[in-house]
Amino acid sequence: MTFTFRSHIRRTVAALVSGAAVLCASPAAFAATNLGTFDFWTAWSDTDGGGKICYISSTPQTTEPTNVNRGAIHFIVTIRPTNRNEVATIVGYPIHETNADASVSVDGRSYPMVTQGESGWLASIEDEPGFVGAMRAGSNMVVRATSQRGTNTVDTYSLRGVTAALNEAAGECPE
């Protein structure tokens, strides 16, 4: 299996991690524009070095184990003119460097992830359009990863509202 990291995804996720930390501290300090919240998903627009971007994000409805101290946890789909389906997650802790078991599943269909720091991406960029299609059709999504300390975590997201959020973001950032 070929793992592909794209530097613009890493930059976006890094910006979102720091933005999420700022958002938790002070919503007024966050530069992105909230386009609307749709059940469990929020659509956003912002700019980066390549121009305007849009993305959707959500936090998990449940996290396991519950007694673990973690930072911000988010799942993000970024929409750019060059790629409409950049998928990433932030798990709120440093992921084990040799973790080959990080994955995300939609209604039981699992997709492997590659990780760096607190972030993970689909292992194959070719899977992104189909994965986002599965999100639109699905009801729940589960992210599994292992921390550097060896703690296995499971974050469960509702997909209720994901289609409306994706449509709003795509409308704000058309092709």
Rosetta blueprint (number, residue, H / E / L):
1 M L
2 T L
3 F L
4 T L
5 F L
6 R L
7 S H
8 H H
9 I H
10 R H
11 R H
12 T H
13 V H
14 A H
15 A H
16 L H
17 V H
18 S H
19 G H
20 A H
21 A H
22 V H
23 L H
24 C H
25 A H
26 S L
27 P H
28 A H
29 A H
30 F L
31 A L
32 A L
33 T E
34 N E
35 L E
36 G E
37 T E
38 F E
39 D L
40 F L
41 W E
42 T E
43 A E
44 W E
45 S E
46 D E
47 T E
48 D E
49 G L
50 G L
51 G E
52 K E
53 I E
54 C E
55 Y E
56 I E
57 S E
58 S E
59 T L
60 P L
61 Q L
62 T E
63 T E
64 E E
65 P L
66 T L
67 N L
68 V L
69 N L
70 R L
71 G L
72 A L
73 I L
74 H E
75 F E
76 I E
77 V E
78 T E
79 I E
80 R L
81 P L
82 T L
83 N L
84 R L
85 N L
86 E E
87 V E
88 A E
89 T E
90 I E
91 V L
92 G L
93 Y L
94 P L
95 I E
96 H L
97 E L
98 T L
99 N L
100 A L
101 D L
102 A L
103 S E
104 V E
105 S E
106 V E
107 D L
108 G L
109 R E
110 S E
111 Y E
112 P E
113 M E
114 V E
115 T E
116 Q E
117 G L
118 E L
119 S E
120 G E
121 W E
122 L E
123 A L
124 S L
125 I H
126 E H
127 D H
128 E H
129 P H
130 G H
131 F H
132 V H
133 G H
134 A H
135 M H
136 R H
137 A H
138 G L
139 S L
140 N E
141 M E
142 V E
143 V E
144 R E
145 A E
146 T E
147 S E
148 Q L
149 R L
150 G L
151 T L
152 N E
153 T E
154 V E
155 D E
156 T E
157 Y E
158 S E
159 L L
160 R L
161 G L
162 V H
163 T H
164 A H
165 A H
166 L H
167 N H
168 E H
169 A H
170 A H
171 G H
172 E H
173 C L
174 P L
175 E L
